[in-house]
Amino acid sequence: MIQLDVEVPDRPGELARLLGILAAESVNIDAMSANSGAGHSYVSLITDRPIRARQSLRKAGYPCSQRTVLVVSVADEPGAFAALARRLGGAGVSIESVVHLESVGRRVQLAIGVDNRDAARALV
């Protein structure tokens, strides 16, 4: 799965502008996270058309990078993701991003970006 990481100016209306660009290109957003602080804003997107989304956002002037993320399923209970994070960290794998995909029954699906996908795959 491809995750796009977009740097967005920290001002009112920018998220609406970014989302409007994707809508105009018929790109559907499957999952998203966003945060802002210290004058910077970032949006992480998982879309149905990542290449088109990346091209459209770059054309509009948004700095945009991509990463391949792993989809993991953990129990929907306190400590489940903490246990996975400890396992990854203990193996020297850094978690660089997390996007919640969905919760179904008693499971949670997450897209996690890591610095070493091969090592992470062996642990999840």
Secondary structure by P-SEA (a helix, b strand, c coil): cbbbbbbbccccaaaaaaaaaaaaaccccccccccccccbbbbbbbcccaaaaaaaaaaaccbbbbbbbbbbbbccccaaaaaaaaaaaaacccccccccccccccbbbbbcccccaaaaaacc
